[in-house]
Amino acid sequence: MALTVYETTSGSSLSAAEVSLLIDAAKTYGRATLLVASFAERERCRAALARAGAGMGIDVATPATWVAGIWELLGDGRRIATPIERRMLMASIVAVAQPEELAPLRGNPGTVRLLADIAAALLPAIVPAPALEKEAPVASSDAERVVFGLVERYAAALAERGLVEASEAACLLARIVRDGRPACARFVAVRDVTLLPAHIMQLVRSISHAGDAAFLLSTQQVSLARSLGAQEVVALGEESAPDAAPAPTFVEAAGPHVRAAAYADAIAELVGAGRDVVVAAARPADAFEAVSERLAARGIACEAPVSCRFGDTQVGCQFTALLDLVGRMQEAGESLERADLWWPAPELTDWLYSPLSGVDAFAARRFDKKLRSNRALGPEGVLRALQGVQTQAEASRKKLDPANPYAQVPAVCSSVVSYLMQDRPVSALKALCTVASALPGSAFGWTGGTVRANIEVTMAARAIELVLDQARALDVPQAAAVSVLDMLSVTAAARSESADFAHAGPDGADTSAQPVACFMTLADAALLDAGSIDALFVADVDIDSFPLAHKEGPLAELASALSFAPVELEPAARMRDLMARAMAAARGEVVLARVTHDRQAKDRYPAAIWTELLARQRAAGVAPRVRMVGEGDIVRDLDPAATARMKRRRVSCLPPQSLGEDAVPYLVLYQRDPKDPERLVPRQLSASQIESYASCPLCWFMSSRVRPASLDAGFGNMEKGNFVHDVLYRLHERLIEDGVPRVIERNLDACIEVLREVFDEVRAEHERNKTSSSGALVPHGALQRVQVDEILPQLEGVLRYEAGALAPFAPVYLEYSFNELGVEYAGRPLGGRIDRVDVDAENRAMVIDYKHRSDVNAFKLADPTVAKKDGTVPADDPDWLPEHTQTLIYAQALRRSELALDARGGIYFATKGSKPAMRGAVSEEFAEQEPGDGRVPGLAAGFPDVEHGGTMGFEALLDRVEETISRRLDELEAGVVTAAPMPAARCSFNHDLGFERRNA
């Protein structure tokens, strides 16, 4: 009666010595059990035993099925809980626990997952069953106390439902086996199981005391013997070691862009004239997705197992995202202060783009634009918008021909969200299942779409079963069941036909003749018989795909503290074992491939087995075959057919400083006549557009023609400026209606009261998105609401400033528009509007442009005929232009408008901060001569600046600016969009938007 460790030189299949050992054990004890690591290995061992005539009396099982089988015979009638049931019960326990009960833990999915893992592995050590006659451990910290208490609740929940944890069942069976020696548990052999939980080891050791236990270890696994406590290792049989695997070839792809092309080329080279090739990867489905289309273009079919977890499917991804979004929307409610929890809800746009929503991409884009442009839209408004999309989709489906594959697909984009809002997850999943069942396979991709469609339907059906039936059977809330949906998985077989066979004639083709590349994991490749395949390709041999780290964390620490840790083979030894057996399966060439750099050009390090194999070849005096694949051929890297049927042509791109002759008339100063599209008419320019071109033609081209608009309605300076414009416009309009021509010291307090009323009115309108401005100021969250509150005292300061400025003038024209007046400037039609025009009794006018900024000194303008400190005179430059010309352009236009005003100034009025101010250009008589004289405060010099020898009057300034702008617009008409010689702040944003052109 003992535990014996045998070293065997066999590969993936059972050796004759191993079969003989099992047969002898079955004869001695009446029954023998062989434990293997996976179901795939179980089937291989069963087949080997059957071929040897030893199928009777020898059971082959995995550790989990072995425990379940013995418990069914010897247990107390309770059923072993499944992993999903365990997680569901633990989720329900955590959900009802108060935060103070969980502290220092938190009630989130990560905590539930950790507690479920602890319960699965350590329950008999934390809550010993009475039959085990052990004392419960004492917690050494607050966290352990909480964990032990929750595991105790879980054990009680299991008992209430007639369930038992597999680890507890194994410990109880170990006691039964030690005492009673049942015939079904007197011999067990463990083969290729490199991770044995503590409860399995207890059961195996109990059998070794009552009968015999054997561990069958390969050469690479022998290091596990010390952990098993074996004093010696017995050689099993005298079989010769399998033939050495061929020396591998190493392929290094320079980066992720060339990965698929490099892998496809290497696999196609291995397939050659029809050889069997196995592609081993840590994630075979991902490798299949990357190269299957490229291999099909080369006449090679691919097969791969596709295992999708709930979160990897469209059903799971959309359901989880919408559930999270709905939770945040319900938490925020209709309050704008908490809308930052969910707005702009990109999950909804992704949902509409998904085929499972039942609508199309056009509806998704339209909905996204509507939602992102309105910060005032609450959850109810979103639901109404979704219902509108669904209704339109349903109406359009009714008009389709019945033969159309989408005619019977229901639209559920609003229904699913509504169901989740009503806490009806099953109804939401049923709606998703209905759409998935009705959609054609092409909706999930032309390649493998039918497989993906079947996966989606199966996953939806399993999710409904879990949430509806299993949750009800366990008597747990549906919310707890929903939280464990991520444990669901669906497995399918994917196949991509080669291009030649996929387009075969009506008589078909002999599909058995086409070469096939089979994708699988390295563990599955290690189960192949030695020499059973022609070639092996191992993809992504890097440390991310094949790590050597032990799983660490609270579970491992707690298991060690409770002396209930598993027995585990070192990851490095396990990797050597798997790679050696997989390579031995190949009769011909073996290729190991990896990518050397990620998308950020950072090194991706090779796996340890890659380095070991390279070092082994060098130590043997063999020069390793390393093939480097660069990213130089961009077209070939991107084309699945490797440019086999593609023509290449080099195109010389225009430099950013010039436009094509055919494009100039349409992109610059002309546009199609709306009444006669065949005719071009001058394009109307506003003063701000003219100023933009004058300061930097390239920035003008970007902002006025390319127009890179922001995706979301914002809460920034533009929106705050719009808000201030609206408040001041409403204020002065209200004052004029009340017979108050302007703000002065005597009526200042009354005007401030009107300002406060107007401020509240405009604020309410903006929060409802009811404004004619280009962007409403809608605060999300308390911080943004405070920022809106701060604007009111700033505007009160603006009124106090106005009371002592420009005493003869009063606001007369507010938001005065030039669009329909037919006014020309610099020989071109002028559009746009002026924020405000103040007029005095002598019909003199001041053009005022609000700027919601605190630094107004940037708008200073000095007489250009006054010499600078270095002796230069700006006016001597024929192309001289002030940096800001908007108010000067409108001042000149007012002189020609039907108003026939005598424009005497163009002023920028800063409304932000604690010190409002005016700057710009005014005629000499309106420059401040002494503080408080009723002119423009702080503006010491006008036009001309006589005191410093200036000679340019205000009218001459307007004429000079127009003359220069006219020449600049002539350049624009010729298509000149060069960058400014001296880049301004805005240039740093606009110039990087794709204007560094290269030949292609």
ABEGO torsion letter per residue (X at the ends): XBBBBBBBABBABBBAAAAAAAAAAAAAAGBBBBBBABAAAAAAAAAAAAAAGAABGBBBBBAAAAAAAAAAAABAGBBBBBAAAAAAAAAAAAAABBAAAAOABBBBAAAAAAAAAAAAAAAAAABBBAAAGBBBBBBABAAAAAAAAAAAAAAAAAAAAGBBBAAAAAAAAAAAAAAAGBAABABBBBBGBABBBAAAAAAAAAAAAABBBBBBBBAAAAAAAAAAGBABBBBBEABBBBBBBBBBBBBBBABAAAAAAAAAAAAAAAAEAGBBBBBBBABAAAAAAAAAAAAAAAGBBBBBBBBBBAAABAAAAAAAAAAAAAAAAAAAEABAAAAAAAOAGAAAAAAAABAAAGBBAAAAAAAAAAAAABAABBAAAAAAAAAAAAAAAAAAAAABBAABAAAABBBAAAAAAAAAAAGBAAAAAAAAAAAAAABBAAAAEABGAAAAAAAAAAAAAAAAAAAAAAAAAAGBBAAAAAAAAAABBBBBBBBBBBAAAAABBAAEBBAAABBBBBBBBAAAAAABBBGABABBBBBGBBAAABBABBBBEAAAAAAAAAGABBBBBBAAAAAAAAAAAAAAABABBBBBBBBABBAAGBBBBBBAAAAAAAAAAAAAGBBBBBBBBBAABAAAAABAAGGAABBBBBBBBBBAABBBAAAAAAABABBBBAABAABBBBBBBBAAAAAAAAABAAAAAAAAAAGBBBABBBBBAAAAAAAAAAAAAAAAAAAAAAGBABBBAAAAAAAAAAAAAAAAAAAAAAAAGBBABABBBBBBEAAAAAAAAAAAAAAAAAAAAAAABGAABBBABBGBBAAAAGBBBGGBBBBEBBABBBBBAAGBBBBBBBBBBABAAAABBBBAABBBAAGBBAAABAABBBABAAAAAAAAAAAABAAGBBBABBBBBBABEABBBBBEBBBAAABBABBGAGBBBGBABBOBBAAAGBABBAAAAAAAAAAAAAAAAAAAAAGBABBBABBBAAAAAAAABGABBBBX
